[in-house]
């Protein structure tokens, strides 16, 4: 059984946001400023939780708590 988007529960379905190409520069700026303000308010309220989560997400996937060094196959290329 496949999990096509329409078969997934509502909370697991992705949301597509259409951005009209007909906005005036003023309308685009208003939305941009709204999103910026929203981002700022969210940061004020959830700053420490977001920092912890971002730190977890940015850790190298090759690192673990075992203390063992990484094998050459797990090293990252630059």
Buried (B, 14 or more C-beta within 10 A) or exposed (E): EEEEEEEEEEEEEEEEEEEEEEEEEEEEEEEEEEEEEEEEEEEEEEEEEEEEEEEEEEEEEEEEEEEEEEEEEEEEEE
